[in-house]
Amino acid sequence: MWNAFPLSRYLLLLLVTAFIFVTVSPVLRASHAVDLPIGHFYRPEESLKDLGEQGKALYEAGRLVEAQQVLQKVFQEYKALGDKLRQAVTLSNLALVYQQRGMFAEANTAINDSLQLLGTQNSKQYLHVLAQTLEIQGSIQLEQGQAQQALQTWQQAEAEYTATSDVYDELRQRSAINRSRINQAQALQVIGFYRRALTMLTQVSQNLQSQPDSLTKVIELRSLGDALQLTGDLEKSREVLQQSLQTAQKLQSVPAIGAAFLSLGNTSRIAEDYQSAIAFYQQAIAKTPSSLTKVQAQINLLTILLDTQQWKIAQPLLKQIPTELDSLPLSQVAVYARIHFAQSLIKQQSANDSKDFAAKMLAKTTKLAQVLGDKRAESYAIGTLGKLYEQDKQWLNAQNLTQQALKLAESVNAPDIAYNWYWQLGRLLKQQGDTKGAIAAYDAAVNELQALRNDLVGVNRDVQFSFKESVEPIYRESVALLLSPGEQSEQTLDKARQRIEALQLADLDNFFREACLNVTKVLLDEVVDRDNPTSAVIYPIILPEELQVIVKIPQQHLRRYSVNKSQVEVEKTLGELRQYLTEPDRIEEVKILSKQVYSWLIQPIESELQDSNVNTLVFVLDGALRNVPMAVLYDGKQYLVEKYAVALNLGLQLQKPNFLAQENLQVLAGGLVQPPSQFRQFPPLPEIKSEFNLIAKAGIATIKLLDQDFTSKALEGKINSTPFNVVHLATHGQFSSRPEDTFILATDGPINVTDFDLLLRRRDEIYSQPLELLVLSACQTAEGDNRATLGLAGVAVRAGAKSTIASLWNVGDRSTAILVGEFYRELVSAKVTKAEALRRAQVTLLQKYPNYSRPGYWAAYVLVGNWL
């Protein structure tokens, strides 16, 4: 989706800042047809009115250098007059200009000086300006990554608006408060309080429903819809945006109608409903009188058409958009529009004349950005031109431009841009044979991403520029460089391993749209060397040209080996194996394919594992490997599970390890025999009662919620009132790469992963005893979803469970009951680790139950997390 600003400005798109002016008449809203203003426009004394209006026009046109000069002159005039209120207002307006120019030191000084001037007075007029100035300060703080401070500032702004009821009429006061709350929700989202942000946005939505139809309401509804889009609540976003559209249509506001269609198109595109998105963009283009809205819709539409390879429909747009861009007045938004269009041309990788056109456009855009004094935009334009030269294999020219762009990005403290240019520089240095320099550049790119962690996950996937396209490759390419041919030190291997672990964490953050792991951790190596010296950790890493494997064996240094298999070959083999595992007549094919994977991962270290008396293998799996159970790997005579206990770990380390078998087990068990009527695609599970009886038979204290008693409310009640260390849920569910499609079924419907997480987090606030084990005995990964195990990993991590046992596909409930009963029996009677108890249960099915010896029955179950 085309956005007017790069990543760090995504939160400011919702509420476009406007100048503050002072007058003795009632407050007048600035005439913005695009978005809500954060401030309001006041008119100064007549002697300075024209100059103030000139500053306003220059700011809104994006002519920031000229606006700054005018405002500095206005400020000096008011200072000479001794007018503190208007000095404060002008300083706030200057802060807006500095903010847009990326001059944050100057912006902070100006806003602080303004607040100091306002603090000397206590009249209602001063308080009113104070509230608006606080809104501006909050936006500056948020853009500098100070989300907590921004939240507090916007809370204060809301309090000031509430206190100035006699300055505002009721409608305008309510509008100002709604605006402050939308801002607060954005700050909450960045901090990681996703649910609180949604709750606040829901309250704003309810407030808006009671307001009479007006253009103000239309704009606020659209801003709310865009905010909901950023939090990932796409269904609610679409609903609110439709209300904005309908109200605009009632009022016959053509600009607002066009803007609503644009926002609806953006939400549909993020939801991957491309057909609807195309229709909305086409309506926006046809309806809007705004040349800016039109070109935004055209660029967004072009992006979809190019991504979906609809070349024929895209061709007219490729010819129309340059004309539309040339008709736009000079502004910051127009500059970014040019950059994004050029990026579309580069992505198309078409003929030389198209590249020449893109190069000329970017060169001109660079000059326009310089005229505006916008170093961020200038950095983007120059860096994008560097990418074009990279594509054309002009390495030195590309490197020179990239370094210029990087210098500009660093001068305005813009890590969201800088990481991209470090990545680009790394690619260019690699192409020129400078491996050491390339590694350093990739290291810098990863460091910038780490600094951006909360910003990257606080918004929807599309605003993140697509995780798969613009974040994941940095980690993978970096690891490939670190593991390039030649002898590597243990330090280098450890760095490569940590980087792939960081990718796993970034993947999970991306899944949940928030940074989800900030706990004290214990290094896996420490567990292997000290606490459980019969375990080995295996890190297979899928790279474009080969499969690399890093291994940690107890009391030994890290070592690695390479498998000459490309990513395409590896993924093809794994895809076929995953498919055949659930087909009854494919046992021989399963053995052939799993033997192949065994030869990649285990065979090169088989003798070392035996010499070190290893009995447990812990896999930190990468990519498509996560979809295949490692227990099924075959050496030609035996499956891996017949020789080793197998566990998965996210590579994100462990909390303090302890043996579950040594604890007094208390189980909270929930089960659903008959799924709700709207989920008839899931078969009944009549053996659940038998499953629960076998748990009790193992001598474990169990509290049961079965069928009608198993509701989300009842589960919440038991979680909050009963101490336990194991949650066992025997019900259908699904793991998906989308959190909204990851759920478990209760009698009253699906419990989404984020809601389930909330239930268990509340438990942690009540009981000090951690959740040692979460068992999901009838769930499955979404069919055809190559990243669905993210859902499984996400459930495990977010539930706060030290370990999770779950199934990768739907398995017969009779065999499940047997396996579950055996697992608990071994755990209690034999006092073995969780991984070993699961191994023994799987081997029991394999060797003692001929009807269930096929891998499809026993291999589905995986243990994630702490294996002890």
C-alpha positions in Angstrom: 0.0 0.0 0.0 1.3 3.4 -0.9 1.9 5.6 2.2 2.8 9.2 2.2 5.6 8.7 4.6 8.2 6.0 5.4 7.8 3.7 8.3 8.4 5.9 11.3 5.6 8.2 10.3 2.9 5.7 10.0 1.3 6.8 13.2 1.1 10.4 12.2 -0.8 9.7 9.0 -4.0 9.4 10.8 -4.1 12.9 12.3 -2.5 15.5 10.1 -1.0 18.3 12.1 -2.3 21.8 11.4 -1.2 25.2 12.6 -2.6 26.9 15.7 -3.8 30.5 15.4 -5.3 32.8 17.9 -8.4 34.9 17.6 -11.1 36.4 19.9 -13.8 34.6 18.0 -14.9 31.0 18.5 -12.4 28.3 17.5 -12.4 27.5 13.7 -11.3 24.1 12.4 -8.7 24.2 9.6 -10.2 23.3 6.3 -8.5 19.9 5.9 -10.4 17.5 3.7 -7.9 14.7 4.1 -7.6 13.9 7.9 -8.3 15.3 11.3 -6.0 18.2 12.3 -4.1 17.8 15.6 -4.3 21.5 16.1 -6.8 24.2 15.1 -6.2 27.3 13.0 -6.5 30.7 14.9 -6.2 34.0 13.2 -3.5 36.5 14.6 -3.7 40.2 14.9 -4.6 42.0 11.7 -1.1 43.4 11.3 0.4 39.9 11.1 -2.6 38.2 9.5 -1.3 38.0 6.0 2.1 36.7 7.1 0.5 34.1 9.3 -1.8 32.9 6.4 1.3 32.8 4.2 3.1 30.5 6.7 0.0 28.3 6.9 -0.2 28.0 3.1 3.5 27.2 2.8 3.2 24.5 5.5 0.2 22.9 4.0 1.9 23.0 0.5 4.9 21.2 2.1 7.2 24.1 1.4 8.8 23.7 4.8 12.0 25.8 4.5 9.9 28.9 3.4 7.3 28.2 6.1 10.1 28.1 8.7 11.5 31.4 7.6 8.1 33.1 7.7 7.3 31.7 11.1 10.6 32.8 12.5 9.8 36.3 11.3 6.3 36.1 12.9 7.8 34.9 16.2 10.2 37.9 16.3 7.3 40.3 15.7 5.3 38.9 18.5 8.3 38.8 20.8 8.8 42.5 20.1 5.1 43.1 21.0 5.5 41.1 24.2 2.5 38.9 23.2 3.3 35.6 25.0 0.3 33.7 23.8 1.0 34.3 20.2 4.7 33.6 20.7 3.7 30.3 22.2 1.4 29.5 19.2 4.1 30.4 16.7 6.6 28.3 18.4 4.2 25.3 18.4 3.7 25.9 14.6 7.5 26.1 14.2 7.8 22.8 16.0 5.5 21.2 13.5 7.7 22.4 10.6 10.9 21.2 12.4 9.2 17.8 13.0 8.3 17.5 9.3 11.9 18.3 8.4 13.3 15.7 10.8 14.9 18.5 12.9 13.9 17.0 16.2 16.3 18.9 18.5 14.9 22.2 17.1 11.3 20.8 17.4 11.8 19.8 21.0 13.3 23.2 21.9 10.5 25.1 20.2 7.7 23.0 21.8 9.3 23.2 25.2 9.7 27.0 24.9 6.0 27.2 23.9 4.9 25.2 26.9 7.0 27.3 29.2 5.3 30.5 27.9 1.8 28.9 28.2 2.6 27.8 31.7 2.8 31.3 32.9 -1.0 31.9 32.3 -4.2 30.2 33.4 -6.9 31.7 31.3 -9.3 29.4 29.3 -7.8 30.7 26.1 -4.3 29.7 27.3 -5.5 26.3 28.4 -7.2 25.7 25.0 -3.9 26.5 23.2 -2.1 24.4 25.8 -4.2 21.3 24.9 -3.4 21.7 21.2 0.3 22.3 21.9 0.4 19.1 23.9 -1.1 17.2 21.0 1.8 18.5 18.8 4.3 17.5 21.5 2.9 14.0 21.7 3.3 13.6 17.9 6.9 14.7 18.1 7.6 12.4 21.0 6.1 9.4 19.3 8.1 10.0 16.1 11.2 9.9 18.2 10.3 6.6 19.7 9.1 8.0 23.0 5.8 6.2 23.0 5.3 6.2 26.8 5.9 9.9 27.0 3.6 10.5 24.1 0.9 8.5 25.8 1.2 10.6 28.9 1.2 13.9 26.9 -1.9 12.9 25.0 -3.6 11.9 28.2 -2.8 15.4 29.6 -4.1 16.9 26.3 -7.4 15.1 26.8 -7.7 16.4 30.4 -7.1 20.0 29.2 -9.8 19.6 26.5 -12.2 18.2 29.1 -11.5 21.3 31.3 -12.1 23.8 28.5 -15.8 23.1 28.0 -16.8 26.8 27.9 -14.3 27.5 25.1 -15.7 24.6 22.9 -19.2 23.8 22.1 -20.1 20.2 23.0 -19.5 18.7 19.5 -16.1 20.3 19.1 -15.0 19.3 22.6 -16.1 15.7 22.0 -14.2 15.8 18.7 -11.0 17.0 20.4 -11.3 14.3 23.0 -11.9 11.6 20.4 -8.8 12.8 18.6 -6.7 12.6 21.7 -7.9 9.1 22.4 -7.1 7.9 18.9 -3.6 9.3 19.4 -3.4 7.5 22.8 -4.4 4.2 21.1 -1.6 4.5 18.7 0.9 5.1 21.5 -0.5 2.1 23.4 -0.1 0.0 20.2 3.6 0.9 19.9 4.2 0.2 23.6 2.7 -3.3 23.1 -0.7 -2.8 24.8 -2.6 -4.2 21.8 -5.8 -5.0 23.7 -5.9 -1.7 25.5 -5.5 0.1 22.2 -8.4 -1.8 20.7 -10.5 -1.1 23.8 -9.9 2.6 23.5 -10.6 2.6 19.8 -13.9 0.7 20.4 -14.9 3.4 22.9 -14.1 6.1 20.4 -16.3 4.2 17.9 -19.2 4.1 20.4 -18.8 7.8 21.0 -19.0 8.6 17.3 -22.2 6.6 16.9 -24.1 9.1 19.1 -22.9 12.1 17.2 -25.1 13.8 14.5 -24.0 13.4 10.9 -21.4 16.0 10.0 -18.2 16.3 8.0 -16.3 16.2 11.3 -17.9 12.8 12.1 -17.0 11.6 8.6 -13.3 12.5 9.1 -13.2 11.1 12.6 -14.8 7.8 11.4 -12.2 7.6 8.7 -9.3 8.3 11.0 -10.7 5.6 13.4 -11.0 3.1 10.5 -7.4 3.8 9.6 -6.3 3.4 13.2 -8.1 0.0 13.4 -6.4 -1.0 10.2 -3.0 -0.3 11.8 -3.9 -2.5 14.8 -4.9 -5.3 12.5 -8.6 -5.3 13.3 -9.5 -5.4 9.6 -13.1 -6.4 10.0 -13.9 -3.5 12.4 -11.8 -1.2 10.2 -13.9 -2.0 7.1 -17.1 -1.6 9.1 -16.1 1.9 10.4 -14.9 3.0 7.0 -18.2 1.9 5.5 -19.9 4.1 8.0 -17.7 7.0 7.1 -18.5 6.5 3.4 -22.2 6.2 4.0 -22.3 9.4 6.0 -20.2 11.2 3.4 -22.6 10.1 0.8 -25.6 11.4 2.8 -23.8 14.8 3.2 -22.9 14.6 -0.5 -19.3 15.5 0.3 -17.4 14.3 -2.8 -13.9 14.8 -1.3 -14.8 12.7 1.7 -16.4 10.0 -0.5 -13.1 9.7 -2.5 -11.0 9.5 0.7 -13.2 6.8 2.2 -12.9 4.7 -0.9 -9.1 5.0 -0.7 -9.1 3.9 2.9 -11.4 1.0 2.2 -9.1 -0.1 -0.7 -6.1 0.0 1.7 -7.9 -2.2 4.3 -9.1 -4.7 1.6 -5.6 -4.9 0.2 -4.1 -5.7 3.7 -6.8 -8.4 4.1 -5.6 -9.8 0.7 -9.0 -9.2 -0.7 -7.5 -7.9 -3.9 -10.7 -7.9 -6.0 -12.4 -5.6 -3.5 -9.3 -3.4 -3.2 -9.1 -2.9 -6.9 -12.8 -1.9 -7.0 -12.4 0.5 -4.1 -9.4 2.1 -5.7 -11.1 2.5 -9.0 -14.1 4.2 -7.3 -11.7 6.5 -5.5 -10.1 7.5 -8.8 -13.4 8.0 -10.4 -15.1 9.9 -7.6 -12.5 12.2 -5.9 -11.9 15.8 -7.0 -8.6 15.7 -5.1 -5.6 15.2 -7.4 -3.7 13.9 -4.4 -6.2 11.3 -3.4 -6.5 10.3 -7.0 -2.8 9.7 -7.5 -2.6 7.8 -4.1 -5.3 5.5 -5.3 -3.7 5.0 -8.7 -0.3 4.1 -7.2 -2.0 1.7 -4.7 -3.9 0.1 -7.6 -0.8 -0.1 -9.8 1.0 -1.9 -6.9 -1.7 -4.6 -6.7 -1.8 -5.0 -10.5 2.0 -5.5 -10.7 2.1 -7.8 -7.7 -0.7 -10.0 -9.3 1.0 -9.7 -12.7 -2.0 -8.1 -14.4 0.2 -6.3 -16.9 -2.4 -5.4 -19.4 -4.6 -3.5 -16.9 -1.5 -1.9 -15.4 -0.2 -0.4 -18.7 -2.7 2.6 -18.9 -1.9 3.5 -15.3 1.8 3.4 -16.0 1.2 6.1 -18.6 -1.4 8.1 -16.6 0.4 8.4 -13.2 3.4 10.6 -14.4 0.9 13.2 -15.8 -1.0 13.2 -12.5 2.2 13.6 -10.6 3.3 16.5 -12.7 0.0 18.3 -11.9 0.5 18.1 -8.2 1.8 21.2 -6.4 5.2 20.9 -4.7 4.7 19.2 -1.3 6.1 16.5 0.9 3.3 14.1 0.0 3.8 14.7 -3.7 7.6 14.0 -3.3 6.8 10.6 -1.6 4.3 9.8 -4.3 7.0 10.2 -6.9 9.3 7.9 -5.0 6.7 5.2 -4.6 5.8 5.3 -8.3 9.5 5.0 -9.1 9.7 2.0 -6.8 6.8 0.4 -8.7 8.7 0.9 -12.0 11.9 -0.6 -10.4 9.9 -3.6 -9.1 8.5 -4.2 -12.6 12.1 -4.7 -13.8 10.9 -3.8 -17.3 12.6 -2.4 -20.3 15.5 0.1 -20.2 13.3 3.0 -21.2 11.2 2.4 -18.1 14.4 2.3 -15.9 15.7 5.5 -17.6 12.3 7.2 -16.8 12.5 6.0 -13.2 16.1 7.3 -12.9 15.1 10.8 -14.3 12.1 10.9 -11.9 14.2 10.0 -8.9 16.8 12.6 -9.8 14.1 15.3 -10.1 12.5 14.1 -6.9 15.8 14.5 -5.1 16.0 18.1 -6.1 12.4 18.7 -5.1 13.1 17.1 -1.7 16.1 19.5 -1.3 13.9 22.5 -2.1 11.5 21.3 0.6 14.4 20.8 3.0 13.2 17.3 3.7 16.2 15.1 4.3 14.2 12.0 4.9 12.5 12.3 1.5 15.9 13.2 -0.1 17.4 10.0 1.5 14.6 7.9 0.2 14.9 9.3 -3.3 18.7 8.9 -3.5 18.7 5.4 -1.9 16.0 4.3 -4.3 18.0 5.6 -7.2 20.9 3.6 -5.8 18.7 0.5 -5.9 18.0 1.2 -9.5 21.7 1.3 -10.2 22.1 -1.9 -8.2 19.6 -3.6 -10.4 21.6 -2.4 -13.4 24.8 -3.9 -11.9 26.5 -0.5 -11.7 28.0 -1.4 -8.3 30.2 1.7 -7.7 27.5 4.2 -8.6 25.0 2.3 -6.6 27.3 2.2 -3.6 28.0 5.9 -3.8 24.3 6.8 -3.9 23.5 4.4 -1.1 26.2 5.9 1.2 24.8 9.4 0.5 21.3 8.2 1.4 22.6 6.5 4.5 24.4 9.7 5.6 21.2 11.7 5.2 19.1 9.1 7.1 21.6 9.1 10.0 21.6 12.9 10.1 17.9 13.0 10.9 18.0 9.9 13.1 15.9 7.7 10.9 16.6 4.0 11.6 13.5 3.0 9.7 15.3 4.3 6.5 18.8 3.5 7.5 18.3 -0.2 8.0 17.2 -0.4 4.3 20.3 1.4 3.1 22.7 -0.7 5.3 21.1 -3.8 3.8 21.5 -2.3 0.3 25.1 -1.4 1.0 25.7 -5.0 2.3 24.4 -6.5 -1.0 26.6 -4.1 -3.0 29.8 -4.9 -1.0 29.1 -8.6 -1.3 28.8 -8.2 -5.1 32.2 -6.5 -5.2 33.8 -9.3 -3.1 34.2 -7.3 0.1 32.8 -10.0 2.4 34.1 -8.3 5.6 32.5 -5.0 4.7 29.3 -6.7 3.7 29.1 -8.5 7.0 29.6 -5.2 8.9 26.8 -3.6 6.8 24.4 -6.4 7.5 25.3 -6.3 11.2 24.3 -2.6 11.2 21.1 -3.3 9.3 20.1 -5.9 12.0 21.0 -3.5 14.8 18.8 -0.9 13.3 16.0 -3.5 13.1 16.5 -4.4 16.7 16.2 -0.7 17.6 13.0 -0.6 15.6 11.5 -3.7 17.1 8.4 -2.1 18.7 7.8 0.2 15.8 8.0 -2.7 13.3 5.4 -4.8 15.1 3.1 -2.0 16.2 1.5 -1.8 12.8 -0.1 -4.1 10.2 2.0 -6.3 8.0 1.7 -4.0 4.9 2.9 -0.9 6.7 5.9 -3.0 7.7 6.7 -3.2 4.0 6.0 -6.9 4.1 8.0 -8.9 6.6 8.8 -11.6 4.0 10.2 -9.1 1.5 12.0 -6.5 3.6 12.9 -8.0 7.0 13.4 -11.7 6.8 15.8 -11.5 3.8 18.2 -9.3 5.8 18.6 -12.0 8.5 18.9 -14.9 6.0 21.4 -13.1 3.7 23.4 -12.1 6.8 23.6 -15.7 8.0 24.6 -16.9 4.5 27.5 -14.4 4.6 28.6 -15.6 8.0 28.5 -19.2 6.9 30.2 -18.6 3.5 32.9 -21.2 2.6 36.0 -21.3 4.7 36.8 -22.0 8.3 34.6 -20.2 10.8 35.4 -19.5 14.4 33.0 -20.6 17.1 32.3 -16.9 17.6 31.1 -16.6 14.0 28.9 -19.8 14.3 27.4 -18.4 17.5 26.7 -15.1 15.8 25.0 -17.0 12.9 22.9 -19.0 15.3 21.9 -16.0 17.3 20.9 -14.2 14.1 18.6 -17.1 13.1 17.1 -17.0 16.6 16.6 -13.3 16.2 14.7 -14.0 13.0 12.5 -16.5 14.8 11.7 -13.7 17.4 11.0 -11.2 14.6 8.8 -13.7 12.9 6.8 -14.1 16.2 6.6 -10.4 16.7 5.3 -10.0 13.2 2.7 -12.7 13.9 1.3 -11.0 17.0 2.0 -7.4 15.8 3.8 -6.7 19.1 7.1 -7.4 20.7 6.0 -10.5 22.7 9.1 -11.8 24.5 10.9 -9.8 27.1 11.5 -12.4 29.8 14.7 -13.4 31.7 16.2 -16.3 29.7 18.6 -19.1 30.2 21.0 -20.0 27.3 20.3 -23.3 25.7 24.0 -24.1 25.8 23.9 -23.8 29.6 21.1 -26.2 29.8 22.9 -28.7 27.5 26.2 -28.4 29.2 25.1 -28.2 32.8 21.5 -29.2 33.5 20.8 -31.8 30.9 24.1 -33.1 29.4 22.4 -35.8 27.4 20.7 -33.3 25.0 22.0 -31.9 21.7 20.7 -28.8 19.9 20.4 -28.8 16.1 19.9 -25.6 14.1 19.2 -26.4 10.4 19.2 -23.1 8.4 17.7 -23.0 4.9 19.7 -20.8 2.6 19.1 -20.1 -1.1 21.9 -22.3 -2.4 22.4 -24.8 0.4 21.3 -26.2 3.8 23.5 -25.3 6.7 23.4 -27.1 10.0 24.9 -25.8 13.3 25.1 -28.3 16.2 25.6 -28.0 19.9 26.7 -31.3 21.5 27.2 -31.4 25.3 30.6 -30.2 26.5 31.7 -29.5 22.9 32.2 -26.3 20.9 29.7 -25.4 18.2 30.2 -27.1 14.9 28.6 -26.9 11.5 28.2 -28.8 8.3 26.7 -28.0 4.9 24.3 -29.9 2.7 24.5 -29.2 -1.0 20.7 -28.8 -1.5 19.1 -25.5 -2.6 16.1 -24.0 -0.9 13.9 -25.1 -3.8 15.0 -28.7 -3.4 14.7 -28.7 0.4 11.2 -27.2 0.3 10.0 -29.5 -2.4 11.1 -32.6 -0.4 9.6 -31.3 2.8 6.3 -30.3 1.1 5.9 -33.8 -0.3 6.8 -35.5 3.0 4.3 -33.3 4.9 1.6 -34.2 2.4 2.3 -37.9 2.4 2.3 -38.2 6.2 -1.5 -37.9 6.3 -2.1 -40.3 3.3 -2.6 -44.0 4.4 -1.1 -45.5 1.3 2.1 -43.5 1.2 4.1 -45.2 3.9 6.9 -46.2 1.6 7.1 -42.7 0.1 7.3 -41.3 3.7 10.2 -43.6 4.5 12.1 -42.6 1.3 11.6 -38.9 1.9 12.2 -38.9 5.6 15.4 -41.0 5.1 16.6 -38.2 2.8 15.9 -35.5 5.4 17.6 -37.8 8.0 20.7 -37.9 5.8 20.8 -34.1 5.8 20.3 -33.4 9.5 21.4 -36.5 11.5 23.7 -38.7 9.6 26.7 -36.4 9.6 26.8 -36.3 13.4 25.3 -39.7 14.2 28.6 -41.2 15.6 29.2 -38.0 17.7 25.7 -38.2 19.2 26.3 -41.8 20.2 29.8 -41.1 21.6 28.4 -38.3 23.8 25.5 -40.5 25.1 22.9 -38.1 23.7 19.4 -39.3 24.1 17.4 -36.1 23.4 17.5 -34.0 20.2 16.3 -30.4 20.5 15.6 -28.8 17.1 15.5 -25.1 16.4 13.7 -25.3 13.1 13.7 -22.9 10.2 11.1 -22.2 7.5 9.4 -25.2 5.9 11.2 -27.6 8.3 8.8 -26.5 11.0 5.9 -28.2 9.2 7.5 -31.7 9.4 7.8 -33.6 12.7 11.4 -34.5 13.3 10.4 -37.7 15.1 9.5 -39.3 11.7 13.0 -39.0 10.2 14.1 -42.5 9.1 17.6 -44.1 9.0 16.6 -47.0 6.9 15.7 -49.3 9.9 14.2 -47.1 12.6 12.4 -43.8 13.0 14.3 -41.1 14.9 11.7 -41.3 17.8 12.8 -44.9 18.3 16.3 -43.7 19.2 15.9 -40.3 20.6 13.4 -38.1 22.5 12.6 -35.1 20.2 11.7 -31.6 21.1 11.4 -28.3 19.3 12.6 -24.9 20.6 12.2 -21.5 19.2 15.8 -20.8 19.8 14.6 -18.0 22.0 16.2 -19.6 25.0 14.3 -21.0 28.1 13.1 -19.7 31.3 14.8 -21.3 34.3 14.7 -25.1 33.6 13.1 -27.6 35.9 11.9 -31.2 35.6 8.1 -31.4 35.4 8.2 -35.1 36.5 9.5 -34.0 39.9 6.5 -31.7 40.5 3.0 -32.5 41.8 0.9 -32.3 38.7 -2.5 -30.5 38.8 -4.4 -30.5 35.5 -7.2 -28.3 34.3 -8.8 -30.3 31.4 -11.3 -28.8 29.0 -12.9 -30.9 26.2 -15.6 -30.6 23.5 -17.1 -33.8 22.0 -19.5 -32.1 19.6 -18.2 -28.9 17.9 -20.6 -25.9 17.6 -23.1 -26.0 14.7 -21.2 -23.4 12.7 -18.1 -25.5 12.8 -19.4 -28.8 11.4 -16.3 -29.1 9.3 -14.7 -30.5 12.4 -15.8 -34.1 13.3 -17.0 -35.1 16.8 -14.4 -36.3 19.3 -16.2 -39.1 21.2 -13.1 -40.5 22.9 -12.4 -37.3 24.9 -14.0 -38.8 28.0 -11.7 -41.8 27.7 -8.8 -39.4 27.3 -9.7 -37.7 30.5 -10.2 -41.0 32.3 -6.7 -42.1 31.3 -5.2 -38.9 32.7 -7.0 -39.5 36.0 -5.9 -43.1 35.9 -2.3 -42.0 35.9 -2.9 -40.6 39.4 -3.1 -36.9 38.4 -5.5 -34.4 40.2 -7.8 -33.2 37.4 -10.5 -30.5 37.2 -12.7 -31.1 34.1 -14.7 -28.8 31.9 -16.5 -31.0 29.4 -19.0 -30.2 26.6 -21.6 -27.6 27.8 -19.4 -26.8 30.8 -16.5 -25.9 28.5 -17.2 -22.3 27.6 -14.8 -19.4 27.3 -16.3 -17.9 30.4 -16.1 -21.1 32.4 -12.5 -21.6 31.3 -11.7 -18.0 32.4 -13.4 -18.6 35.7 -11.4 -21.8 36.5 -8.2 -20.2 35.3 -8.7 -17.3 37.7 -9.8 -19.4 40.7 -7.9 -22.7 40.6 -4.1 -23.3 41.0 -2.8 -25.8 38.4 0.4 -26.3 36.4 -0.9 -28.1 33.4 -3.7 -27.1 31.0 -5.0 -29.9 28.8 -7.5 -28.9 26.1 -9.0 -31.8 24.0 -10.9 -29.8 21.4 -10.6 -28.8 17.8 -8.5 -25.8 16.9 -6.3 -24.4 14.2 -2.9 -22.9 14.0 -2.4 -20.3 11.2 0.2 -17.8 10.1 -2.5 -15.2 10.8 -3.4 -14.7 14.5 -7.0 -14.0 13.7 -7.3 -17.5 12.2 -5.6 -19.2 15.1 -8.1 -20.5 17.7 -9.4 -23.3 19.9 -13.1 -24.3 19.9 -15.3 -24.0 23.0 -19.0 -24.6 23.3 -19.7 -20.9 22.8 -17.4 -20.6 19.7 -13.8 -20.1 18.9 -11.3 -18.6 21.5 -8.8 -16.6 19.5 -5.1 -16.9 20.3 -5.0 -13.3 21.6 -8.0 -13.9 23.8 -6.6 -17.2 25.1 -3.3 -15.4 25.8 -5.2 -12.8 27.8 -6.9 -15.5 29.9 -3.6 -17.1 30.9 -1.9 -13.8 31.5 -4.5 -12.9 34.1 -3.8 -16.2 35.8 -0.1 -15.2 36.0 -1.1 -12.1 37.9 -3.0 -14.2 40.5 -0.7 -17.3 41.0 3.1 -17.4 41.3 3.1 -21.0 40.1 4.1 -21.0 36.4 2.2 -22.9 33.7 4.5 -25.8 33.1 2.7 -27.5 30.2 -0.1 -26.7 27.7 -1.5 -29.7 25.8 -3.7 -29.1 22.7 -4.6 -32.7 21.7 -6.9 -32.2 18.8 -5.7 -29.1 17.0 -4.1 -28.9 13.6 -2.1 -26.5 11.4 -4.0 -24.7 8.6 -3.9 -26.7 5.4 -1.6 -25.1 2.8 -0.2 -22.6 5.2 3.5 -22.8 5.1 3.9 -20.6 8.2 1.1 -22.1 10.2 3.4 -23.5 12.9 3.9 -19.8 13.9 0.5 -20.1 15.4 1.5 -23.1 17.4 4.7 -21.4 18.5 2.8 -18.3 19.2 0.3 -20.1 21.4 3.1 -21.7 23.4 5.0 -18.5 23.9 2.2 -16.1 24.6 0.4 -18.5 27.0 3.5 -18.3 29.2 3.7 -22.1 29.1 7.2 -23.5 29.5 6.2 -26.3 27.2 3.4 -27.1 24.7 2.4 -30.4 23.2 0.2 -30.1 20.1 -0.6 -31.9 16.9 0.4 -30.7 13.5 -2.6 -32.3 11.8 -5.9 -33.8 12.8 -5.5 -37.3 14.3 -8.0 -40.0 15.2 -9.3 -39.3 18.7 -9.0 -43.0 19.8 -5.2 -43.1 19.1 -4.9 -39.7 20.7 -6.6 -40.9 23.9 -4.1 -43.8 24.0 -1.1 -41.6 23.4 -2.2 -39.0 25.9 -2.8 -41.7 28.6 0.6 -43.2 27.9 2.3 -39.8 28.1 0.9 -38.9 31.5 1.5 -42.4 32.8 5.2 -42.3 31.8 5.6 -38.8 33.1 4.2 -39.8 36.6 5.4 -43.4 37.0 8.8 -43.3 35.3 9.7 -39.7 36.4 11.2 -39.0 33.0 11.4 -35.7 31.1 8.5 -34.5 29.0 10.3 -35.2 25.8 11.1 -38.8 26.9 7.5 -39.3 28.1 6.2 -38.2 24.7 8.8 -40.4 22.9 7.6 -43.5 24.9 4.0 -42.7 24.2 4.7 -42.4 20.4 6.8 -45.6 20.4 3.9 -47.4 22.2 1.5 -46.5 19.4 4.1 -47.4 16.7 5.1 -50.8 18.2 2.2 -52.1 20.2 -0.9 -50.9 18.3 -0.7 -52.2 14.7 -3.8 -50.1 13.8 -1.9 -47.0 14.8 1.6 -47.8 13.7 1.5 -45.5 10.6 3.3 -42.2 11.2 0.1 -40.3 10.5 -1.1 -41.4 13.9 1.9 -40.9 16.2 4.2 -38.4 14.4 1.8 -35.5 14.5 2.5 -34.7 18.1 5.3 -32.2 18.8 6.7 -30.8 22.0 7.7 -27.1 21.9 9.7 -25.4 24.6 11.3 -26.8 27.7 11.9 -30.5 27.1 12.8 -31.3 30.8 
